[in-house]
Amino acid sequence: MFHIDPDDPTPADTQIVRSVRASIGAGVLEPGDALPTVRQVAVELRVNANAVERAYRELERMGVVEHRAGTGFFLVDVRPPHDEALLAQLAALEDDFLRRASELGFSLDEIIIHLDSRRSA
């Protein structure tokens, strides 16, 4: 279900977090779904179970999953309420931000990478 690239210098736990988030974004995982056990992921990806545990704890810290004692990790519904007026205001802010960043010479990929790096800070 999750993938890591053994040739990527990025730590396995960071790659697992990225893979889980990509699975959520692609609709493979949805709120309420249980994540595979730490042991299952460690065996499937051939990584240390501690790396999987760190990834799951980071996802929990980010509010993406919750740990239920004795049953495992489950995805939470992190989608904001669909308030059309708020979404329109957010879109306007995004447009302004992207326009200004572009004027400074930043590409969309550079902006995304920079914003993503702020998430873990």
C-alpha positions as CSV (number, residue, x, y, z in Angstrom):
1,M,0.0,0.0,0.0
2,F,2.8,2.4,0.9
3,H,6.0,2.9,-1.0
4,I,9.5,4.1,-0.2
5,D,12.5,4.5,-2.5
6,P,15.6,2.8,-1.0
7,D,17.8,5.0,-3.2
8,D,16.2,8.2,-1.8
9,P,18.4,9.7,1.0
10,T,15.2,10.9,2.7
11,P,14.7,8.9,6.0
12,A,12.2,6.0,5.7
13,D,9.8,7.5,8.3
14,T,9.6,10.7,6.3
15,Q,9.0,8.7,3.1
16,I,6.2,6.7,4.8
17,V,4.5,9.9,6.0
18,R,4.7,11.2,2.4
19,S,3.3,8.0,1.1
20,V,0.4,7.9,3.5
21,R,-0.5,11.5,2.7
22,A,-0.3,10.7,-1.0
23,S,-2.6,7.7,-0.5
24,I,-5.1,10.0,1.2
25,G,-4.8,12.6,-1.5
26,A,-5.4,10.0,-4.2
27,G,-8.5,8.7,-2.4
28,V,-7.0,5.3,-1.6
29,L,-7.4,6.0,2.1
30,E,-10.4,7.7,3.5
31,P,-11.4,8.9,7.0
32,G,-12.1,6.0,9.3
33,D,-9.8,3.6,7.5
34,A,-7.3,1.7,9.6
35,L,-3.7,1.9,8.7
36,P,-1.9,-1.4,8.3
37,T,-0.1,-2.5,11.5
38,V,3.4,-1.2,12.1
39,R,4.7,-4.8,11.7
40,Q,2.9,-5.3,8.4
41,V,4.3,-2.1,6.9
42,A,7.8,-2.9,8.3
43,V,7.8,-6.3,6.7
44,E,6.3,-5.1,3.4
45,L,8.7,-2.2,3.0
46,R,11.7,-4.0,4.5
47,V,12.3,-1.2,7.0
48,N,12.8,-1.1,10.7
49,A,9.5,-1.1,12.7
50,N,10.8,1.9,14.7
51,A,10.8,3.9,11.4
52,V,7.1,3.0,10.8
53,E,6.2,3.8,14.4
54,R,7.9,7.2,14.1
55,A,6.0,7.9,10.9
56,Y,2.7,6.9,12.4
57,R,3.4,9.1,15.5
58,E,4.3,12.0,13.2
59,L,1.0,11.5,11.3
60,E,-0.8,11.5,14.7
61,R,1.0,14.7,15.7
62,M,-0.1,16.3,12.4
63,G,-3.7,15.3,13.2
64,V,-4.0,13.0,10.2
65,V,-4.4,9.8,12.2
66,E,-5.5,8.9,15.7
67,H,-4.2,6.0,17.8
68,R,-6.8,3.8,19.4
69,A,-5.4,1.6,22.1
70,G,-5.5,-2.0,21.2
71,T,-6.8,-1.5,17.7
72,G,-4.2,0.6,15.9
73,F,-4.1,3.8,13.9
74,F,-7.1,5.2,12.0
75,L,-7.5,8.2,9.6
76,V,-9.4,11.1,11.0
77,D,-11.6,13.4,8.9
78,V,-9.3,16.4,8.4
79,R,-11.4,18.0,5.7
80,P,-12.6,21.5,6.7
81,P,-16.3,22.2,6.6
82,H,-17.4,23.3,3.1
83,D,-18.3,26.9,3.6
84,E,-18.4,28.4,0.1
85,A,-17.7,31.9,1.3
86,L,-14.6,30.9,3.2
87,L,-13.4,28.8,0.4
88,A,-13.8,31.8,-2.0
89,Q,-11.8,34.0,0.4
90,L,-9.1,31.4,0.6
91,A,-8.9,31.1,-3.2
92,A,-8.5,34.8,-3.4
93,L,-5.6,34.8,-0.9
94,E,-4.0,31.9,-2.8
95,D,-4.2,33.7,-6.1
96,D,-2.7,36.9,-4.6
97,F,0.1,34.9,-2.9
98,L,0.9,32.9,-6.0
99,R,1.0,36.0,-8.2
100,R,3.3,37.8,-5.8
101,A,5.6,34.8,-5.4
102,S,5.7,34.5,-9.2
103,E,6.7,38.1,-9.5
104,L,9.6,37.4,-7.2
105,G,10.7,34.6,-9.6
106,F,9.5,31.6,-7.7
107,S,8.0,28.6,-9.6
108,L,5.0,26.8,-8.3
109,D,7.1,23.8,-7.4
110,E,9.5,26.0,-5.4
111,I,6.6,27.5,-3.5
112,I,5.1,24.1,-2.7
113,I,8.5,22.7,-1.5
114,H,8.9,25.8,0.7
115,L,5.4,25.6,2.2
116,D,5.8,21.9,2.8
117,S,9.1,22.5,4.7
118,R,7.2,24.9,7.0
119,R,4.7,22.2,7.9
120,S,7.3,20.3,9.9
121,A,8.8,23.3,11.6
